[in-house]
Amino acid sequence: MAPPPVSPIPKPEPTWPVPKLNIRVDDLSHEGAVIFFDSVRPTKALREAVLASFKWLYTPETVPTYVESILLVLRSMDGVAYTTGTHTHKEIHFSLDHIKRSASRAHNEIMGVLVHEVVHCFQYNAIDTCPGGLIEGVADYVRLHSDLVPPHWTRTGGRKWDAGYQTTAYFLDWIEEQHGRGIVQQINACMKDRKYHKHLFRDITGVSVGKLWKMYCAHLDGHPIECVNTADSSEGSDEES
């Protein structure tokens, strides 16, 4: 009788350098604060957001280790959230009023915003020269792949590939569908210690970002066009929009 099959030994989970996580609440009686603590466990939520950022932008060998702490500040303010701080100590300010407005889907919205903002704690920005729309698009790309898409998101085209947020996030996702997963990791890595340049997408995919955007918009319109490798063609090789 043949011996029973041997199950493969599962690979161990990577050890990621999760920084110290802190929280400050300016008004515990605010309805948004009550909803927040009823919806998530702060340490677990922040840790999951950090791990999502690492998973989609880095490998255990490339993940940055300079962030020592992340402070989540829950307070009443306009808008949704923003990230500030120093190179080593980050602060995420999250609107309690927005959490209150999102009560019907609080858990997913809280986690989606946390993932987006935590990405800003770790992503590279081409020495402060990266287009703001690409910065925001990468953050929403991670949110997209963390299955935290809010109901108002749609795939849209338009004039600008770097309109930011979900517009750019879906564009980046489509680029990976065409050219292979890991493109966004490569884009992020290329912005670690060099300034942004318009050939970045062409260097990675062989196609200029302008051409990619035209192809993406045609895809959305139901009229796909053939990819032309602009690394070997002068047509549109330096297109930006």
PyRosetta script that sets phi, psi and omega in degrees:
from pyrosetta import init, pose_from_sequence

init()
pose = pose_from_sequence("MAPPPVSPIPKPEPTWPVPKLNIRVDDLSHEGAVIFFDSVRPTKALREAVLASFKWLYTPETVPTYVESILLVLRSMDGVAYTTGTHTHKEIHFSLDHIKRSASRAHNEIMGVLVHEVVHCFQYNAIDTCPGGLIEGVADYVRLHSDLVPPHWTRTGGRKWDAGYQTTAYFLDWIEEQHGRGIVQQINACMKDRKYHKHLFRDITGVSVGKLWKMYCAHLDGHPIECVNTADSSEGSDEES")
pose.set_psi(1, 133.8)
pose.set_omega(1, -177.0)
pose.set_phi(2, -68.4)
pose.set_psi(2, 143.0)
pose.set_omega(2, 178.4)
pose.set_phi(3, -66.3)
pose.set_psi(3, 150.9)
pose.set_omega(3, 179.8)
pose.set_phi(4, -63.5)
pose.set_psi(4, 147.7)
pose.set_omega(4, -179.9)
pose.set_phi(5, -62.5)
pose.set_psi(5, 144.8)
pose.set_omega(5, 179.9)
pose.set_phi(6, -93.6)
pose.set_psi(6, 124.4)
pose.set_omega(6, 179.2)
pose.set_phi(7, -70.9)
pose.set_psi(7, 138.0)
pose.set_omega(7, 178.8)
pose.set_phi(8, -65.1)
pose.set_psi(8, 145.6)
pose.set_omega(8, 178.9)
pose.set_phi(9, -74.4)
pose.set_psi(9, 122.4)
pose.set_omega(9, -178.1)
pose.set_phi(10, -65.4)
pose.set_psi(10, 144.7)
pose.set_omega(10, 177.0)
pose.set_phi(11, -68.4)
pose.set_psi(11, 139.0)
pose.set_omega(11, 178.5)
pose.set_phi(12, -67.4)
pose.set_psi(12, 147.3)
pose.set_omega(12, 176.9)
pose.set_phi(13, -64.4)
pose.set_psi(13, 139.3)
pose.set_omega(13, 179.6)
pose.set_phi(14, -64.7)
pose.set_psi(14, 149.4)
pose.set_omega(14, 176.3)
pose.set_phi(15, -93.2)
pose.set_psi(15, 112.3)
pose.set_omega(15, -177.1)
pose.set_phi(16, -100.4)
pose.set_psi(16, 146.9)
pose.set_omega(16, -178.2)
pose.set_phi(17, -82.8)
pose.set_psi(17, 73.7)
pose.set_omega(17, -179.5)
pose.set_phi(18, -70.8)
pose.set_psi(18, 125.5)
pose.set_omega(18, -178.1)
pose.set_phi(19, -75.7)
pose.set_psi(19, 174.4)
pose.set_omega(19, 175.2)
pose.set_phi(20, -65.2)
pose.set_psi(20, 133.7)
pose.set_omega(20, -175.8)
pose.set_phi(21, -114.0)
pose.set_psi(21, 128.7)
pose.set_omega(21, -178.7)
pose.set_phi(22, -131.5)
pose.set_psi(22, 162.4)
pose.set_omega(22, 178.5)
pose.set_phi(23, -141.2)
pose.set_psi(23, 144.0)
pose.set_omega(23, 173.6)
pose.set_phi(24, -134.8)
pose.set_psi(24, 131.6)
pose.set_omega(24, -180.0)
pose.set_phi(25, -117.6)
pose.set_psi(25, 121.0)
pose.set_omega(25, -176.8)
pose.set_phi(26, -76.2)
pose.set_psi(26, -25.4)
pose.set_omega(26, -177.7)
pose.set_phi(27, -149.7)
pose.set_psi(27, 97.7)
pose.set_omega(27, -178.2)
pose.set_phi(28, -66.5)
pose.set_psi(28, -21.1)
pose.set_omega(28, -178.8)
pose.set_phi(29, -85.0)
pose.set_psi(29, -9.6)
pose.set_omega(29, 179.3)
pose.set_phi(30, -63.2)
pose.set_psi(30, 137.5)
pose.set_omega(30, -177.8)
pose.set_phi(31, -58.9)
pose.set_psi(31, -33.1)
pose.set_omega(31, 177.6)
pose.set_phi(32, -64.3)
pose.set_psi(32, -35.0)
pose.set_omega(32, 177.9)
pose.set_phi(33, -67.6)
pose.set_psi(33, -41.6)
pose.set_omega(33, 178.3)
pose.set_phi(34, -61.3)
pose.set_psi(34, -45.5)
pose.set_omega(34, 179.1)
pose.set_phi(35, -62.6)
pose.set_psi(35, -41.9)
pose.set_omega(35, -179.4)
pose.set_phi(36, -57.7)
pose.set_psi(36, -52.5)
pose.set_omega(36, -175.6)
pose.set_phi(37, -73.4)
pose.set_psi(37, -20.9)
pose.set_omega(37, 173.5)
pose.set_phi(38, -77.6)
pose.set_psi(38, -19.7)
pose.set_omega(38, -172.0)
pose.set_phi(39, -100.8)
pose.set_psi(39, -33.0)
pose.set_omega(39, -176.5)
pose.set_phi(40, -140.4)
pose.set_psi(40, 159.8)
pose.set_omega(40, 168.3)
pose.set_phi(41, -97.6)
pose.set_psi(41, 117.2)
pose.set_omega(41, -169.2)
pose.set_phi(42, -53.3)
pose.set_psi(42, -47.8)
pose.set_omega(42, -177.9)
pose.set_phi(43, -63.8)
pose.set_psi(43, -45.0)
pose.set_omega(43, 179.9)
pose.set_phi(44, -63.8)
pose.set_psi(44, -42.8)
pose.set_omega(44, -178.0)
pose.set_phi(45, -64.0)
pose.set_psi(45, -46.0)
pose.set_omega(45, 179.6)
pose.set_phi(46, -65.6)
pose.set_psi(46, -40.6)
pose.set_omega(46, 179.6)
pose.set_phi(47, -63.1)
pose.set_psi(47, -42.7)
pose.set_omega(47, 179.4)
pose.set_phi(48, -63.9)
pose.set_psi(48, -36.5)
pose.set_omega(48, 178.1)
pose.set_phi(49, -66.5)
pose.set_psi(49, -40.4)
pose.set_omega(49, 177.2)
pose.set_phi(50, -62.7)
pose.set_psi(50, -46.6)
pose.set_omega(50, -177.7)
pose.set_phi(51, -65.8)
pose.set_psi(51, -33.8)
pose.set_omega(51, 176.2)
pose.set_phi(52, -63.7)
pose.set_psi(52, -42.8)
pose.set_omega(52, 177.7)
pose.set_phi(53, -60.3)
pose.set_psi(53, -45.6)
pose.set_omega(53, 179.7)
pose.set_phi(54, -63.8)
pose.set_psi(54, -44.2)
pose.set_omega(54, -175.3)
pose.set_phi(55, -60.8)
pose.set_psi(55, -41.8)
pose.set_omega(55, -172.3)
pose.set_phi(56, -94.3)
pose.set_psi(56, -12.7)
pose.set_omega(56, -178.6)
pose.set_phi(57, -117.3)
pose.set_psi(57, -14.3)
pose.set_omega(57, -171.8)
pose.set_phi(58, -142.9)
pose.set_psi(58, 174.3)
pose.set_omega(58, 166.6)
pose.set_phi(59, -118.1)
pose.set_psi(59, 166.8)
pose.set_omega(59, 177.2)
pose.set_phi(60, -57.1)
pose.set_psi(60, -23.2)
pose.set_omega(60, -179.4)
pose.set_phi(61, -85.4)
pose.set_psi(61, -24.3)
pose.set_omega(61, -175.3)
pose.set_phi(62, -107.5)
pose.set_psi(62, -8.7)
pose.set_omega(62, -174.4)
pose.set_phi(63, -62.0)
pose.set_psi(63, 135.4)
pose.set_omega(63, 179.1)
pose.set_phi(64, -70.0)
pose.set_psi(64, 147.7)
pose.set_omega(64, -176.9)
pose.set_phi(65, -120.4)
pose.set_psi(65, 8.7)
pose.set_omega(65, -174.0)
pose.set_phi(66, -81.6)
pose.set_psi(66, -17.9)
pose.set_omega(66, -179.5)
pose.set_phi(67, -77.9)
pose.set_psi(67, 116.1)
pose.set_omega(67, -177.0)
pose.set_phi(68, -93.4)
pose.set_psi(68, -28.4)
pose.set_omega(68, -178.5)
pose.set_phi(69, -154.5)
pose.set_psi(69, 151.6)
pose.set_omega(69, 172.6)
pose.set_phi(70, -128.0)
pose.set_psi(70, 123.5)
pose.set_omega(70, 177.3)
pose.set_phi(71, -106.6)
pose.set_psi(71, 120.7)
pose.set_omega(71, 175.0)
pose.set_phi(72, -93.2)
pose.set_psi(72, 121.3)
pose.set_omega(72, -179.9)
pose.set_phi(73, -110.7)
pose.set_psi(73, 116.9)
pose.set_omega(73, 176.4)
pose.set_phi(74, -99.8)
pose.set_psi(74, 119.5)
pose.set_omega(74, -177.5)
pose.set_phi(75, -154.2)
pose.set_psi(75, 161.7)
pose.set_omega(75, 176.4)
pose.set_phi(76, -76.0)
pose.set_psi(76, 126.3)
pose.set_omega(76, 179.5)
pose.set_phi(77, -166.5)
pose.set_psi(77, 164.0)
pose.set_omega(77, 174.4)
pose.set_phi(78, -71.6)
pose.set_psi(78, 161.6)
pose.set_omega(78, 177.2)
pose.set_phi(79, 79.6)
pose.set_psi(79, -158.2)
pose.set_omega(79, -176.5)
pose.set_phi(80, -113.6)
pose.set_psi(80, -63.2)
pose.set_omega(80, -176.5)
pose.set_phi(81, -166.8)
pose.set_psi(81, 161.6)
pose.set_omega(81, 172.3)
pose.set_phi(82, -154.8)
pose.set_psi(82, 159.3)
pose.set_omega(82, -179.7)
pose.set_phi(83, -116.9)
pose.set_psi(83, 136.0)
pose.set_omega(83, 179.3)
pose.set_phi(84, -141.3)
pose.set_psi(84, -167.6)
pose.set_omega(84, 177.7)
pose.set_phi(85, 117.6)
pose.set_psi(85, -164.1)
pose.set_omega(85, -179.2)
pose.set_phi(86, -107.3)
pose.set_psi(86, -177.6)
pose.set_omega(86, 179.1)
pose.set_phi(87, -59.4)
pose.set_psi(87, -33.8)
pose.set_omega(87, -174.1)
pose.set_phi(88, -107.0)
pose.set_psi(88, -22.2)
pose.set_omega(88, -176.1)
pose.set_phi(89, -127.0)
pose.set_psi(89, 113.9)
pose.set_omega(89, -175.0)
pose.set_phi(90, -105.0)
pose.set_psi(90, 150.8)
pose.set_omega(90, 173.9)
pose.set_phi(91, -128.1)
pose.set_psi(91, 132.1)
pose.set_omega(91, 173.9)
pose.set_phi(92, -112.1)
pose.set_psi(92, 117.1)
pose.set_omega(92, 177.6)
pose.set_phi(93, -99.4)
pose.set_psi(93, 122.9)
pose.set_omega(93, -171.6)
pose.set_phi(94, -123.5)
pose.set_psi(94, 127.3)
pose.set_omega(94, -175.2)
pose.set_phi(95, -74.3)
pose.set_psi(95, 120.7)
pose.set_omega(95, 174.0)
pose.set_phi(96, -65.6)
pose.set_psi(96, -30.1)
pose.set_omega(96, 178.4)
pose.set_phi(97, -66.8)
pose.set_psi(97, -38.4)
pose.set_omega(97, 177.0)
pose.set_phi(98, -66.3)
pose.set_psi(98, -41.0)
pose.set_omega(98, 178.1)
pose.set_phi(99, -60.6)
pose.set_psi(99, -42.2)
pose.set_omega(99, 177.6)
pose.set_phi(100, -60.8)
pose.set_psi(100, -43.6)
pose.set_omega(100, 179.8)
pose.set_phi(101, -65.8)
pose.set_psi(101, -22.7)
pose.set_omega(101, -176.7)
pose.set_phi(102, -101.9)
pose.set_psi(102, 23.3)
pose.set_omega(102, -172.8)
pose.set_phi(103, -57.0)
pose.set_psi(103, -34.1)
pose.set_omega(103, -175.2)
pose.set_phi(104, -68.6)
pose.set_psi(104, -20.5)
pose.set_omega(104, 178.4)
pose.set_phi(105, -139.5)
pose.set_psi(105, 46.1)
pose.set_omega(105, -168.9)
pose.set_phi(106, -60.4)
pose.set_psi(106, -46.4)
pose.set_omega(106, -174.0)
pose.set_phi(107, -60.4)
pose.set_psi(107, -51.0)
pose.set_omega(107, -177.8)
pose.set_phi(108, -65.6)
pose.set_psi(108, -37.4)
pose.set_omega(108, -179.5)
pose.set_phi(109, -69.7)
pose.set_psi(109, -42.9)
pose.set_omega(109, 177.6)
pose.set_phi(110, -59.5)
pose.set_psi(110, -48.1)
pose.set_omega(110, -178.5)
pose.set_phi(111, -66.5)
pose.set_psi(111, -38.5)
pose.set_omega(111, 179.5)
pose.set_phi(112, -63.1)
pose.set_psi(112, -43.8)
pose.set_omega(112, 178.8)
pose.set_phi(113, -66.9)
pose.set_psi(113, -41.6)
pose.set_omega(113, 179.4)
pose.set_phi(114, -62.4)
pose.set_psi(114, -43.8)
pose.set_omega(114, 178.4)
pose.set_phi(115, -60.4)
pose.set_psi(115, -48.0)
pose.set_omega(115, -179.9)
pose.set_phi(116, -56.7)
pose.set_psi(116, -48.3)
pose.set_omega(116, -176.2)
pose.set_phi(117, -72.0)
pose.set_psi(117, -35.7)
pose.set_omega(117, 178.5)
pose.set_phi(118, -65.1)
pose.set_psi(118, -34.4)
pose.set_omega(118, 174.7)
pose.set_phi(119, -54.9)
pose.set_psi(119, -41.2)
pose.set_omega(119, 179.5)
pose.set_phi(120, -62.3)
pose.set_psi(120, -22.3)
pose.set_omega(120, 178.1)
pose.set_phi(121, -73.2)
pose.set_psi(121, -22.5)
pose.set_omega(121, -171.0)
pose.set_phi(122, -123.0)
pose.set_psi(122, -21.6)
pose.set_omega(122, -174.0)
pose.set_phi(123, -70.9)
pose.set_psi(123, 156.6)
pose.set_omega(123, 176.3)
pose.set_phi(124, -89.6)
pose.set_psi(124, 153.3)
pose.set_omega(124, -175.4)
pose.set_phi(125, -131.8)
pose.set_psi(125, 25.2)
pose.set_omega(125, 175.9)
pose.set_phi(126, 56.3)
pose.set_psi(126, 46.0)
pose.set_omega(126, 179.0)
pose.set_phi(127, 54.2)
pose.set_psi(127, 47.8)
pose.set_omega(127, 176.9)
pose.set_phi(128, 65.8)
pose.set_psi(128, 23.7)
pose.set_omega(128, 178.2)
pose.set_phi(129, -114.8)
pose.set_psi(129, -2.4)
pose.set_omega(129, -178.8)
pose.set_phi(130, -68.7)
pose.set_psi(130, 138.3)
pose.set_omega(130, 174.5)
pose.set_phi(131, -55.6)
pose.set_psi(131, 135.4)
pose.set_omega(131, -178.0)
pose.set_phi(132, -57.9)
pose.set_psi(132, -34.4)
pose.set_omega(132, 179.3)
pose.set_phi(133, -64.7)
pose.set_psi(133, -33.8)
pose.set_omega(133, 176.9)
pose.set_phi(134, -71.2)
pose.set_psi(134, -39.6)
pose.set_omega(134, 176.0)
pose.set_phi(135, -56.0)
pose.set_psi(135, -50.6)
pose.set_omega(135, -177.9)
pose.set_phi(136, -70.1)
pose.set_psi(136, -33.9)
pose.set_omega(136, 178.9)
pose.set_phi(137, -65.2)
pose.set_psi(137, -40.0)
pose.set_omega(137, 177.4)
pose.set_phi(138, -63.5)
pose.set_psi(138, -40.8)
pose.set_omega(138, 179.5)
pose.set_phi(139, -63.2)
pose.set_psi(139, -42.1)
pose.set_omega(139, 178.4)
pose.set_phi(140, -75.4)
pose.set_psi(140, -23.9)
pose.set_omega(140, 172.6)
pose.set_phi(141, -61.3)
pose.set_psi(141, -43.4)
pose.set_omega(141, 178.2)
pose.set_phi(142, -66.1)
pose.set_psi(142, -40.2)
pose.set_omega(142, 176.4)
pose.set_phi(143, -61.2)
pose.set_psi(143, -42.6)
pose.set_omega(143, 177.7)
pose.set_phi(144, -57.4)
pose.set_psi(144, -46.6)
pose.set_omega(144, -176.9)
pose.set_phi(145, -79.4)
pose.set_psi(145, -5.8)
pose.set_omega(145, 173.4)
pose.set_phi(146, -94.5)
pose.set_psi(146, 9.7)
pose.set_omega(146, 179.1)
pose.set_phi(147, 57.7)
pose.set_psi(147, 44.7)
pose.set_omega(147, -179.4)
pose.set_phi(148, -125.4)
pose.set_psi(148, 38.8)
pose.set_omega(148, -178.4)
pose.set_phi(149, -75.2)
pose.set_psi(149, 124.4)
pose.set_omega(149, 176.9)
pose.set_phi(150, -74.7)
pose.set_psi(150, 160.3)
pose.set_omega(150, -172.3)
pose.set_phi(151, -66.3)
pose.set_psi(151, -20.1)
pose.set_omega(151, -176.6)
pose.set_phi(152, -86.3)
pose.set_psi(152, -5.8)
pose.set_omega(152, -179.0)
pose.set_phi(153, -71.2)
pose.set_psi(153, 138.0)
pose.set_omega(153, 173.1)
pose.set_phi(154, -141.7)
pose.set_psi(154, 156.3)
pose.set_omega(154, 175.6)
pose.set_phi(155, -82.6)
pose.set_psi(155, 116.7)
pose.set_omega(155, -178.5)
pose.set_phi(156, -131.9)
pose.set_psi(156, 153.7)
pose.set_omega(156, 175.4)
pose.set_phi(157, -99.3)
pose.set_psi(157, -131.3)
pose.set_omega(157, -179.1)
pose.set_phi(158, 120.5)
pose.set_psi(158, -164.1)
pose.set_omega(158, -174.4)
pose.set_phi(159, -83.8)
pose.set_psi(159, -28.8)
pose.set_omega(159, -170.4)
pose.set_phi(160, -120.9)
pose.set_psi(160, 126.0)
pose.set_omega(160, 176.9)
pose.set_phi(161, -71.4)
pose.set_psi(161, -26.1)
pose.set_omega(161, -177.5)
pose.set_phi(162, -104.4)
pose.set_psi(162, 38.8)
pose.set_omega(162, 173.4)
pose.set_phi(163, -63.5)
pose.set_psi(163, -21.3)
pose.set_omega(163, 173.7)
pose.set_phi(164, 95.6)
pose.set_psi(164, 176.4)
pose.set_omega(164, 175.2)
pose.set_phi(165, 51.0)
pose.set_psi(165, -137.0)
pose.set_omega(165, -172.4)
pose.set_phi(166, -66.7)
pose.set_psi(166, -29.0)
pose.set_omega(166, 178.9)
pose.set_phi(167, -58.5)
pose.set_psi(167, -50.6)
pose.set_omega(167, 179.7)
pose.set_phi(168, -73.4)
pose.set_psi(168, -33.3)
pose.set_omega(168, 179.1)
pose.set_phi(169, -60.8)
pose.set_psi(169, -46.9)
pose.set_omega(169, 179.2)
pose.set_phi(170, -66.7)
pose.set_psi(170, -34.3)
pose.set_omega(170, 176.3)
pose.set_phi(171, -63.1)
pose.set_psi(171, -46.4)
pose.set_omega(171, 178.0)
pose.set_phi(172, -61.7)
pose.set_psi(172, -39.8)
pose.set_omega(172, 178.3)
pose.set_phi(173, -62.5)
pose.set_psi(173, -41.9)
pose.set_omega(173, 178.4)
pose.set_phi(174, -64.9)
pose.set_psi(174, -40.4)
pose.set_omega(174, 177.0)
pose.set_phi(175, -57.5)
pose.set_psi(175, -41.9)
pose.set_omega(175, 178.8)
pose.set_phi(176, -67.2)
pose.set_psi(176, -34.6)
pose.set_omega(176, 176.5)
pose.set_phi(177, -62.7)
pose.set_psi(177, -33.2)
pose.set_omega(177, -178.1)
pose.set_phi(178, -86.2)
pose.set_psi(178, -34.1)
pose.set_omega(178, -170.0)
pose.set_phi(179, -119.4)
pose.set_psi(179, 1.0)
pose.set_omega(179, 175.5)
pose.set_phi(180, 106.7)
pose.set_psi(180, 142.8)
pose.set_omega(180, 178.0)
pose.set_phi(181, -64.3)
pose.set_psi(181, 145.5)
pose.set_omega(181, -178.3)
pose.set_phi(182, 106.5)
pose.set_psi(182, -5.7)
pose.set_omega(182, 179.8)
pose.set_phi(183, -62.2)
pose.set_psi(183, -43.0)
pose.set_omega(183, -178.7)
pose.set_phi(184, -65.9)
pose.set_psi(184, -37.7)
pose.set_omega(184, 173.7)
pose.set_phi(185, -58.6)
pose.set_psi(185, -42.7)
pose.set_omega(185, -179.9)
pose.set_phi(186, -66.1)
pose.set_psi(186, -42.0)
pose.set_omega(186, 177.8)
pose.set_phi(187, -59.7)
pose.set_psi(187, -46.7)
pose.set_omega(187, 179.3)
pose.set_phi(188, -61.8)
pose.set_psi(188, -44.2)
pose.set_omega(188, -178.5)
pose.set_phi(189, -63.0)
pose.set_psi(189, -36.7)
pose.set_omega(189, -179.6)
pose.set_phi(190, -68.1)
pose.set_psi(190, -16.3)
pose.set_omega(190, -179.4)
pose.set_phi(191, -100.1)
pose.set_psi(191, 13.8)
pose.set_omega(191, -176.9)
pose.set_phi(192, -67.4)
pose.set_psi(192, -50.2)
pose.set_omega(192, -173.6)
pose.set_phi(193, -140.0)
pose.set_psi(193, 27.3)
pose.set_omega(193, 176.6)
pose.set_phi(194, -139.4)
pose.set_psi(194, 156.0)
pose.set_omega(194, 179.9)
pose.set_phi(195, -74.3)
pose.set_psi(195, 153.1)
pose.set_omega(195, 179.0)
pose.set_phi(196, -66.4)
pose.set_psi(196, 141.4)
pose.set_omega(196, 174.4)
pose.set_phi(197, -140.2)
pose.set_psi(197, 154.5)
pose.set_omega(197, -170.9)
pose.set_phi(198, -69.3)
pose.set_psi(198, -11.2)
pose.set_omega(198, 179.9)
pose.set_phi(199, -90.8)
pose.set_psi(199, 4.0)
pose.set_omega(199, -173.7)
pose.set_phi(200, -56.0)
pose.set_psi(200, -50.7)
pose.set_omega(200, -177.6)
pose.set_phi(201, -66.9)
pose.set_psi(201, -38.7)
pose.set_omega(201, 179.3)
pose.set_phi(202, -64.6)
pose.set_psi(202, -39.8)
pose.set_omega(202, -179.9)
pose.set_phi(203, -62.9)
pose.set_psi(203, -32.2)
pose.set_omega(203, -176.5)
pose.set_phi(204, -88.9)
pose.set_psi(204, -41.1)
pose.set_omega(204, -173.9)
pose.set_phi(205, -105.4)
pose.set_psi(205, -16.5)
pose.set_omega(205, -174.0)
pose.set_phi(206, 86.6)
pose.set_psi(206, 0.6)
pose.set_omega(206, -177.7)
pose.set_phi(207, -131.0)
pose.set_psi(207, 138.3)
pose.set_omega(207, 179.8)
pose.set_phi(208, -67.2)
pose.set_psi(208, 155.4)
pose.set_omega(208, -178.6)
pose.set_phi(209, -65.4)
pose.set_psi(209, -33.3)
pose.set_omega(209, 176.8)
pose.set_phi(210, -62.8)
pose.set_psi(210, -43.6)
pose.set_omega(210, 177.9)
pose.set_phi(211, -65.8)
pose.set_psi(211, -42.7)
pose.set_omega(211, 177.4)
pose.set_phi(212, -58.9)
pose.set_psi(212, -42.1)
pose.set_omega(212, -179.0)
pose.set_phi(213, -65.5)
pose.set_psi(213, -41.5)
pose.set_omega(213, 177.5)
pose.set_phi(214, -62.7)
pose.set_psi(214, -40.6)
pose.set_omega(214, 178.1)
pose.set_phi(215, -65.4)
pose.set_psi(215, -39.9)
pose.set_omega(215, 179.7)
pose.set_phi(216, -64.5)
pose.set_psi(216, -46.2)
pose.set_omega(216, -180.0)
pose.set_phi(217, -62.7)
pose.set_psi(217, -39.8)
pose.set_omega(217, 177.2)
pose.set_phi(218, -64.4)
pose.set_psi(218, -38.6)
pose.set_omega(218, 176.6)
pose.set_phi(219, -60.6)
pose.set_psi(219, -43.9)
pose.set_omega(219, 179.3)
pose.set_phi(220, -64.8)
pose.set_psi(220, -33.8)
pose.set_omega(220, -179.8)
pose.set_phi(221, -80.6)
pose.set_psi(221, -4.0)
pose.set_omega(221, 179.9)
pose.set_phi(222, 82.7)
pose.set_psi(222, 18.0)
pose.set_omega(222, 179.4)
pose.set_phi(223, -129.6)
pose.set_psi(223, 68.9)
pose.set_omega(223, -176.7)
pose.set_phi(224, -59.7)
pose.set_psi(224, 144.5)
pose.set_omega(224, 177.6)
pose.set_phi(225, -118.0)
pose.set_psi(225, 155.5)
pose.set_omega(225, -175.5)
pose.set_phi(226, -69.8)
pose.set_psi(226, 140.1)
pose.set_omega(226, 176.4)
pose.set_phi(227, -73.7)
pose.set_psi(227, 131.7)
pose.set_omega(227, 174.1)
pose.set_phi(228, -112.9)
pose.set_psi(228, 124.2)
pose.set_omega(228, 179.8)
pose.set_phi(229, -72.9)
pose.set_psi(229, 100.1)
pose.set_omega(229, -175.6)
pose.set_phi(230, -75.0)
pose.set_psi(230, -7.1)
pose.set_omega(230, 173.6)
pose.set_phi(231, -67.4)
pose.set_psi(231, -24.1)
pose.set_omega(231, -179.6)
pose.set_phi(232, -113.6)
pose.set_psi(232, 11.8)
pose.set_omega(232, -178.0)
pose.set_phi(233, -139.0)
pose.set_psi(233, 138.1)
pose.set_omega(233, -179.9)
pose.set_phi(234, -76.8)
pose.set_psi(234, -16.7)
pose.set_omega(234, -175.8)
pose.set_phi(235, -68.6)
pose.set_psi(235, 113.2)
pose.set_omega(235, 175.3)
pose.set_phi(236, 69.2)
pose.set_psi(236, 18.0)
pose.set_omega(236, -172.5)
pose.set_phi(237, -65.2)
pose.set_psi(237, -23.3)
pose.set_omega(237, -178.9)
pose.set_phi(238, -113.8)
pose.set_psi(238, 17.6)
pose.set_omega(238, -179.0)
pose.set_phi(239, -61.7)
pose.set_psi(239, 137.6)
pose.set_omega(239, 174.6)
pose.set_phi(240, -111.0)
pose.set_psi(240, -26.5)
pose.set_omega(240, -177.4)
pose.set_phi(241, -148.0)
pose.dump_pdb("model.pdb")
